[in-house]
Amino acid sequence: MLLPIATALKGLDQRLLYTLTVFVSTAGLLLLWRLWRFTLLPAIRPDEPKELPYWLPCRCSSEQDLLSLHILLNFSNLI
């Protein structure tokens, strides 16, 4: 089963192989971290409050704050 994958990877450029290795390693570490943090750790410590997984916690409010700052600075130039 792994032989076709190994022969396919043998023909790839060295830079592409390095990029693929970094990508697969990063994705694997992220998957292991998520599994530990949100699946195994709550099972080990059931009395602690559960943490919900999220990727970008304050994205919408940050955009609104930046937009408000931009409007404020433009308004201050008119005065």
Residue pairs with C-beta under 8 A, 6 or more apart in sequence:
9 17
9 20
12 20
34 53
37 51
37 53
38 51
38 53
42 48
42 50
42 51
